[in-house]
Structure formats: C-alpha cells, structure tokens
Amino acid sequence: MNPTLRQMRAFVALAKSGNFTLAAQALHVTQSALSGLIKELEQTLGARVVDRSTRRIDLTDIGRELYPLFSQMIDDLDGALANVADHTRLKKGVVRIAAPQLLACTLLPQVIAAWRAQHPDVEVRLADTEVEGVVTRVLSGEADVGIGPERMPAPPLMARQLFEMPFAAVFPQGHPLEAQQRVTWHDLAAYPLISLQGQFTERLLDDMHAATAARAVTVRPAHEVTFMTTALAMVGAGLGVTVCLPYAAPLVAQHRLALRPLEDPVLSRRFLVYTRPGRSLSPASEAFIAFLFGHVERVHGAPALQSGAPSPVSGP
C-alpha cells in the first residue's frame, strides 16, 4: 500500500514542529487523530518514522530520509492546486480570440476593455484576420474562441449565435440618400457599391435575388475589397456607397459617414462564437465567452442565444 496524502501531511507537520501538540494545531486536528495518522503511516511503510518520548519526538533514520521527499511532494501538490485555483478564480489565464478585422476594431476592443476592468490578471490575445481565417485558427488550435459570420458550408466546429443584425447603408454625409426618410436596396442600386470579396458578396447577392425576385432589384458591386476599413475609406473619398452591420457604427462615425437601416428587403447576418468540438475550454475562456454574450445583449440589444449547450455545426 502507498501512504495517503493525509498521512504524509501529518508526518511533515510533526517533523517540522517536533511536537504533537503544535503539529495537531497546525493541521486543525486532535492529537489523538494526528497520532493515529502517524501509526497508520508506519503500518503502511512497515517501519517506524518517529521515536516518541514524553516531551519530544525524534525522526528515525527512515523518517529523516522521508521528510524532505514528502515535504517536496506536498509543496509541489499545493503549488499545483493553488495554480488551478488561480485559474478557476480568474486570477490567471489566457484567452486567445480570432475575429474578422472589422469586428476586431469595433466591438471587441470595447468588450476586452470591459473584461480587463473586472479581470486584470487574465490576458486576452486578439488575432484580427480575414473572415475565412477565423475558422482556420480555431481548428488549428491557434485560437480558443473564434467570432465570425455564419458560413456555408458550415465548418466542423461548435457554434453559438452571438447576434443577428440587419444590413445598413453607409454613405457620405450630405449624400442624396441622407435626405430620404427610408433607404431601400433599390435606392442603393443607383450608386456604385463598394463590397467585400468572397462569400460576403456572393451571399449578399444570393439573398437579394431570393428576396426581390418579383421586383427585380439588382445590386452589382463596382469595387470589391478585402477589408471593410478599405471600403469605408473609399466611401469617405466619394467613390461610392457600401453596406455593413450596425456593430461597425463607431468606425463609420470615425470616417464621418452616415449609417442608415436598409429596407425592402431587410437582410441580416448571423455572427457565431466558434469553439473546437471535444475540447474543454479553460475557465478564463469559458468566462470570457459568457461575458461577451452579456456585453452584446446589454450594449447592442441583440439577444444572445445561449440557452443549452453549443450546437454542433458541421460541413456536408
């Protein structure tokens, strides 16, 4: 049989203090309980570890050999347990996030700043990337959490909906669209559209055709760029108009542009929080995700669908 942790702690406390009374006080047990643990240890080892007298105890040769070993083992274990406790109490940890460039320069800095105000000891590492890079980083393990738009076909990841927002038109202040009470996709089609490359524009056109087939509203991009920051700069230069989601309002305001809801039809996009299936998140990552959902609901009024477990999202 192997010595138990309680037996080893009792022996180390006794060896440090040299006294049953002091050792019992340090362990918050009775002297009889401490004496019983030492006897159990000696029975387990088949050898005496202390010599007892009426006033003091002395370690035997075997006890002197075991004391530094048991003491180091307990110190190592206590250190490991304290480290785990720091993680669970959010006194330590790292959260690695991958997000598209636009989200990374609008919504997420606000979330991270609010998080750090509450949990300054947890490090948050934000990787801003192209949209397709979000899934790649989560799948490879470079990121614990990915935040990005819904993609077709769906990636082999666990996903929770963070928010769903409708598209809005972005145009320079003083633009003819600013004078209209409402802005429709038909209105937008009269101006050069600056859009994003890849699935953003493909899905937008597909949704537009499906929703306006009877009205034959046609929107054709005049320019396609990689990042929304480029599109906004081009709009600011008077090269056209663009569309984005309302979470980008701070950046739109920095470019001194106007942001208006788009109607007829109302088209929206879902943004999801992606994590790897079958892989447990750290306490810091779990807590950050919960904080993110709460922040989005409080600040943006977008109800986060967080009930139950994350739903698996897998490709064909």
Stockholm file with secondary structure:
# STOCKHOLM 1.0

chainA/1-316         MNPTLRQMRAFVALAKSGNFTLAAQALHVTQSALSGLIKELEQTLGARVVDRSTRRIDLTDIGRELYPLFSQMIDDLDGALANVADHTRLKKGVVRIAAPQLLACTLLPQVIAAWRAQHPDVEVRLADTEVEGVVTRVLSGEADVGIGPERMPAPPLMARQLFEMPFAAVFPQGHPLEAQQRVTWHDLAAYPLISLQGQFTERLLDDMHAATAARAVTVRPAHEVTFMTTALAMVGAGLGVTVCLPYAAPLVAQHRLALRPLEDPVLSRRFLVYTRPGRSLSPASEAFIAFLFGHVERVHGAPALQSGAPSPVSGP
#=GR chainA/1-316 SS CCCCHHHHHHHHHHHHHSCHHHHHHHHTSCHHHHHHHHHHHHHHHTSCCEEECSSCEEECHHHHHHHHHHHHHHHHHHHHHHHHHHHHTTSSCEEEEEEEHHHHTTHHHHHHHHHHHHCTTSEEEEEEECHHHHHHHHHHTSCSEEEEECCSSCCSEEEEEEEEEECEEEEETTCGGGGSSSEEHHHHTTSCEEEETTHHHHHHHHHHHHHSTTTTCCCCEEEEESCHHHHHHHHHTTSCBEEECGGGHHHHHHTTEEEEEEESSCCEEEEEEEECTTCCCCHHHHHHHHHHHHHHHHHHCCCCCCSSSCEEECCC
#=GC SS_cons         CCCCHHHHHHHHHHHHHSCHHHHHHHHTSCHHHHHHHHHHHHHHHTSCCEEECSSCEEECHHHHHHHHHHHHHHHHHHHHHHHHHHHHTTSSCEEEEEEEHHHHTTHHHHHHHHHHHHCTTSEEEEEEECHHHHHHHHHHTSCSEEEEECCSSCCSEEEEEEEEEECEEEEETTCGGGGSSSEEHHHHTTSCEEEETTHHHHHHHHHHHHHSTTTTCCCCEEEEESCHHHHHHHHHTTSCBEEECGGGHHHHHHTTEEEEEEESSCCEEEEEEEECTTCCCCHHHHHHHHHHHHHHHHHHCCCCCCSSSCEEECCC
//
